[in-house]
Amino acid sequence: MERVRASFLENSAAGVGREVAQLKRFTGALCCGLAVSLFLTLGAGLAAAATSLSDEQFEQGKFIYFDRCSGCHGALRKGATGPKITADRMLKQSLAELEETIFDGTDAGMPGWGRTGELTKAETALMAKYMQLPAPIPPEMGLKDMKKTHKVHVLVSDRPKKPEHGRNIDNFFGTILRDAGQGAIIDGDTKELVGVVDTGHAVHIFRASATGRYFYTIGRDGKVSLIDLYAKKPQVVAESRVCLDARSVDVSKYKGPKGDFVDKLAVVGCYWPPQMVVLDGQTLEPLKVISTRSSTYDTNEYHPEPRVATIVASHHDSEWVVAIKETGMVWIVDYSDLDNLTMTQIATERFLHDGGFDATKRYLLIAANMRDQMVVVDTKDKKFVAKFETGVKPHPGRGANWVDPKYGPVSATTHLGEALISVYGSDPDGHPQHAWKIVREAETGGPGLFLKTHPNSNHIWVDSTLSKEEGANQQVCVFRKDQFEEGKKCWQATKRGKIVHFEYNKAGDEVWTAVWDKKGEIIVYDDKTLKEKTRIKGDWLVTPTGKWNVHNTVYDVY
């Protein structure tokens, strides 16, 4: 790989200039052989780090940052869920201070990558140095580049017309095997592994198609894969790489006066380049690129990196509801005519992140987590409804909806930054006095990532994945819907790894959670008794994280 080096001067605190580290320009082979020049930029007056990295070390640091850090801090390090960590800011800290933060984490919700075993001491020291160098600016990626990555492994005409097996697809679970770059399909009835497929790197989510036939996965590397569940053994039938960094994918679900769009289109939300990409839902051929670069809703300042966070498919129209993280805008994008695209842009709050529907599937409930707020958007009338404060960095995942015996229909969120579950009214028609107001709060087992419930359950399950207290991130905590004020019931579920993410089976009488480490396990609980039923194990279970049940994902049950 060709590299161009350039020397520059660093101003010391005393103002004495001296020549120090050499920064790099480099080219990278991306998108199946597409050579794209990458470069480094220095802000006005930016000082260089007093340390240098070899080419190999720099490449390693670049990958670790992409894998562990960019999701919260951004490709350009401008911040969102995490704070701004540009090189000029990092140079104000010593390498020892940076190493401590990277290794041990922070009370605001940053994981301790060394403490939890993801980074070694040597990798932590390398990253401290890497953070004091200016961020490499990733390349753009257009439709022409994307089409070079497009592959159809099984033609639509050659795919089976009905399932080639006797299993219950509705109760299949799609499970992320994060660090293996794979996904597992597990039979929820028998607890048997149906198959493992290769996906993109560090898959973020599984999304079931509107018919439930397919799973779509999106990797952190922007690779989207289409998995056919009708096949005798699940297989990837199509793939495309449409971003360099991504988090979200969804499909078209609408059938009505504008046409039948069920499973006809898919959409990927990119972190970099900042854009959304529409694809053919059956072949994953990239069709249209929509840039998200624009101005912030409040100060109207141009932002170069507004990333796509949550995407949900509307139940009311031929639309996707798209959260644009940094600008604080929610776009309602009509996909019925891609040549004459129309959208409604709704100003809400900045740093939008995770979210999902209320129980009626009308209101999008989404966290503006760096503002410590939840945002409500009416997807039927296409307008902003409310925003209100919860705790430090709300992070609901898709969320949790249930009927409270006192306050009626409610929804809830856990938090990245504190051990808190916040419950708020979500029934503006039947219980307007409680709508979009906090009605209950309780302490959880620690800062966490997800909570989950089911209409057939009396429980709300929460994790404490980000807790820094010894053993706290290895426990499961449960609240009762009818006795919420009595607080949580917690128990230690594992003695290694971390507990992360919950998913119910179709019937709502089992809950699955993951032991997140390289020898991962999936623990299945009886939701009524809270007793462990079984543990799914295997050498294929490498860092299992999110799990998605086909039925619950198709119908937005959470």
Secondary structure, 3 states (H helix, E strand, C coil): CCEEEEEEEEECCCCCEEEEEEEEEEEEEECCCEEEEEEECCCCCCCCCCCCCCHHHHHHHHHHHHHHHHHHHCCCCCCCCCCCCCHHHHCCCCHHHHHHHHHHCCCCCCCCCCCCCCCCHHHHHHHHHHHCCCCEECCCCCHHHHHCCCEECCCHHHCCCCCCCCCCHHHEEEEEEHHHCEEEEEECCCCCEEEEEECCCCCCEEEECCCCCEEEEECCCCEEEEEECCCCCCEEEEEEECCCEEEEEEECCCEECCEECCCCEEEEEEEECCEEEEEECCCCCEEEEEECCEECCCCCCEECCCCEEEEEECCCCCEEEEEECCCCEEEEEECCCHHHCEEEEEECCCCEEEEEECCCCCEEEEEEHHHCEEEEEECCCCEEEEEEECCCCECCCCCEEEEECCCEEEEEECECCCCEEEEEECCCCCCCCCECCEEEEEECCCCCCCEECCCCCCEEEECCCCCCCCCHHHEEEEEECCCHHHCCEEEECCCCCEEEEEEECCCCCEEEEEEECCCCEEEEEECCCCCEEEEECCCCCCCEEEEEEHHHHHCCCC
